[in-house]
Amino acid sequence: MRNIENKPDRATVDLTLNEFRILNSAMNEILNGLRIRGFRARVGATRREADILLDQLFNAVQASRASAATD
C-alpha cells in the first residue's frame, strides 16, 4: 500500500492487485463467514453498507482481472 491521500471526508489509497484481493476476501469473510454480534458497533457500518462496499470491491477486482488479462 502506498500513496495514501487523506481529505476531510475520504481517503484515497493505492493498492496492489494482491492487496486489493486480500481486502475483498477479508470483507467477504466478515459478511458471509462470521456471525458478528453488534455488527455496526464493531465494524462501524451497517451490514447493508458493508454489503454495498463488498459489491464495489468485487466489481473492481473483476475489472482489474479483466484489464490484466488484456495487457
Buried (B, 14 or more C-beta within 10 A) or exposed (E): EEEEEEEEEEEEEEBEEEEBBEBBEEBEEBBEEEEEEEBEEEBEEEEEEBBEBBEEBEEBBEEBEEEEEEE
